[in-house]
Amino acid sequence: MKKGDNNSIMVFSNPDNGLQKDYRFSLEFFVFEENERQIAYCPSLDISTSGATFNEAVGSFYEMLQLYIECCVENNTLHDDLIAHGWKLHKKQMQPPTFAVLMKKPEMKKLVGGKIGYEKVVAPARIPMVV
């Protein structure tokens, strides 16, 4: 991946199998407290989960992300779902929605514009490309 381009999904040849290609990407998500729970929220996919602690929320998010990806791959809907969430296709990579677009979401306005303390986390992922 290009430096500073952490959120784009890029296509790579799988070294284990030269014919198989895969997507590699990182997603930014935020962890904040709400109603005595730690919430992990990814605005570029509009998915969230929670845990009693920061570590539980992060672990739960990774599980949720894996299930989301597996479901989309099994149903061959990953591309369409990303487009529906505002991602753009550029050559062999998908670009996430811009910060300006994400800030139109009420959740992001509340998080960034409010007085809620949060921590940004970057989640790496790698999935097979469905042809």
Secondary structure, DSSP 8 states (H G I E B T S, - for coil): --TT-TT-EEEEEETTEEEEEEEEEEEEEEEEEETTEEEEEETTTTEEEEESSHHHHHHHHHHHHHHHHHHHHHTT-HHHHHHHTT-EEETTEEE---HHHHTTSHHHHHHHHSS--EEEEEEEEEEE---
